Amino acid sequence: MTLQWKRNCKLTIQVDANEPQALDLSQFKIVFQVSQATTDQPKAAEIYIYNLSANTMNLLAGVDSQKINTQVVLECGYGSELSVVFKGRVFQYRRGRDNPTDTWLCVLAISGDVVRNEALVNVCLPAGTSKSEAGNTLIKETNKYGLVTGEIADISEQQYPRGRVFFGSLHESIQQFGKENNVEFDYADDVISSISTLGYSVEPVQVLTPKTGLVGLPQLTSEGLIVKCLLNPKLKRKGRIQIDMSNLQTESYDIAWGSQGLDQPHKNPKTAANADGMFIIQAIEHSGDTRGDEWYTHLVCTAINAVVPKSGITVNAVD
């Protein structure tokens, strides 16, 4: 994506959860923030749509703003090229105004909420079932709730000496299975995927330079490498980026008593980075305004085979 001009945005929202009808709201002013942190939180979107008529607001949100579980798809890109930035379901509508003339409808939505909050599993696997087969069984269970299977990490073919039972919350069963096999499961954009805890996605490396959208200089902190660029929907959590190490900014060490030396490995380019400038995206946030200046992607990254922060990034990588 070297020609990042003539930005484009498409927003569609389903009218009723059980009906295929959806409204294309792309011609309105849209302000959005889509975030995916590294903690066990869903990918979330906060989208403001400006100056809708009262009838259209009621059609989408219901008269009492209690209509939920309708699908939201936000696509962004440049020119005619669009890619999905967020796909999920509404869990709240809000109404308000910025001034006497400009009103808005706020859509709060998350991905994979049905699997996280409602989905149940009741499966008994016989002795001799491999760990890989058990993982595939859990993935098929998520497919029953509308998730599509994406990139799946390789899991050992080791067989269970006894039967294995998955019962109760499907999400908790998946998370426990992931911890046992050192993989992370994700439901972003209603796609079930898994990647090795210390690994990265097989998607192509995105090279970030001023010519490909890099804004400012990357900042090396104790929470990871902070990178800002023009909005790029091809950047995904656990994907890889490459930056020019000569432009890397470092942060001062903490000189507070008791903290000296603890944060230095995370802020030292020799230990927290690598010569090739290859980093894994650990947290990501897209923000945009179709009638304003905001159109950026913010990343928190850690270098491949380098010192990884033990806390910071896993707690508050994305505000």
Secondary structure as the mmCIF struct_conf table of DSSP 4:
data_model
#
loop_
_struct_conf.conf_type_id
_struct_conf.id
_struct_conf.beg_label_comp_id
_struct_conf.beg_label_asym_id
_struct_conf.beg_label_seq_id
_struct_conf.end_label_comp_id
_struct_conf.end_label_asym_id
_struct_conf.end_label_seq_id
BEND BEND1 LYS A 6 LYS A 6
STRN STRN1 ARG A 7 GLN A 14
BEND BEND2 VAL A 15 ASP A 16
TURN_TY1_P TURN_TY1_P1 ALA A 17 ASN A 18
BEND BEND3 GLU A 19 GLU A 19
STRN STRN2 ALA A 22 ASP A 24
TURN_TY1_P TURN_TY1_P2 SER A 26 GLN A 27
BEND BEND4 PHE A 28 PHE A 28
STRN STRN3 ILE A 30 GLN A 36
BEND BEND5 THR A 38 ASP A 40
STRN STRN4 ALA A 44 TYR A 50
BEND BEND6 ASN A 51 ASN A 51
HELX_RH_AL_P HELX_RH_AL_P1 ALA A 54 ALA A 61
TURN_TY1_P TURN_TY1_P3 VAL A 63 ASP A 64
BEND BEND7 SER A 65 SER A 65
STRN STRN5 GLN A 71 TYR A 78
TURN_TY1_P TURN_TY1_P4 GLY A 79 SER A 80
STRN STRN6 GLU A 81 ARG A 97
BEND BEND8 ASP A 98 THR A 101
STRN STRN7 THR A 103 ILE A 110
BEND BEND9 SER A 111 GLY A 112
HELX_RH_AL_P HELX_RH_AL_P2 ASP A 113 ASN A 117
TURN_TY1_P TURN_TY1_P5 GLU A 118 GLU A 118
STRN STRN8 LEU A 120 LEU A 125
HELX_LH_PP_P HELX_LH_PP_P1 PRO A 126 PRO A 126
TURN_TY1_P TURN_TY1_P6 ALA A 127 GLY A 128
STRN STRN9 SER A 130 SER A 130
HELX_RH_AL_P HELX_RH_AL_P3 LYS A 131 ASN A 143
TURN_TY1_P TURN_TY1_P7 LYS A 144 GLY A 146
HELX_LH_PP_P HELX_LH_PP_P2 LEU A 147 LEU A 147
STRN STRN10 VAL A 148 THR A 149
HELX_LH_PP_P HELX_LH_PP_P3 GLN A 158 GLN A 158
STRN STRN11 GLN A 159 GLN A 159
HELX_LH_PP_P HELX_LH_PP_P4 TYR A 160 TYR A 160
BEND BEND10 PRO A 161 ARG A 162
STRN STRN12 ARG A 164 SER A 169
HELX_RH_AL_P HELX_RH_AL_P4 LEU A 170 ASN A 181
TURN_TY1_P TURN_TY1_P8 ASN A 182 ASN A 182
STRN STRN13 VAL A 183 ASP A 186
HELX_RH_3T_P HELX_RH_3T_P1 ALA A 188 ASP A 190
STRN STRN14 VAL A 191 SER A 196
TURN_TY1_P TURN_TY1_P9 THR A 197 LEU A 198
BEND BEND11 VAL A 202 GLU A 203
HELX_LH_PP_P HELX_LH_PP_P5 PRO A 204 VAL A 205
STRN STRN15 GLN A 206 VAL A 207
HELX_RH_3T_P HELX_RH_3T_P2 PRO A 210 THR A 212
TURN_TY1_P TURN_TY1_P10 GLY A 213 GLY A 213
STRN STRN16 LEU A 214 THR A 221
TURN_TY1_P TURN_TY1_P11 SER A 222 GLU A 223
STRN STRN17 GLY A 224 LEU A 230
TURN_TY1_P TURN_TY1_P12 PRO A 233 LYS A 234
TURN_TY1_P TURN_TY1_P13 ARG A 237 LYS A 238
STRN STRN18 ARG A 240 GLN A 242
HELX_RH_3T_P HELX_RH_3T_P3 MET A 245 ASN A 247
STRN STRN19 GLN A 249 THR A 250
HELX_LH_PP_P HELX_LH_PP_P6 SER A 252 ASP A 254
BEND BEND12 ALA A 256 ALA A 256
TURN_TY1_P TURN_TY1_P14 TRP A 257 LEU A 262
BEND BEND13 ASP A 263 ASP A 263
HELX_RH_AL_P HELX_RH_AL_P5 GLN A 264 LYS A 267
HELX_RH_AL_P HELX_RH_AL_P6 PRO A 269 ALA A 272
BEND BEND14 ALA A 273 ALA A 273
TURN_TY1_P TURN_TY1_P15 ALA A 275 ASP A 276
STRN STRN20 MET A 278 ASP A 289
TURN_TY1_P TURN_TY1_P16 THR A 290 ARG A 291
BEND BEND15 GLY A 292 ASP A 293
STRN STRN21 TRP A 295 ALA A 303
TURN_TY1_P TURN_TY1_P17 ILE A 304 ASN A 305
BEND BEND16 ALA A 306 ALA A 306
BEND BEND17 LYS A 310 SER A 311
HELX_RH_AL_P HELX_RH_AL_P7 GLY A 312 ASN A 316
BEND BEND18 ALA A 317 ALA A 317
#
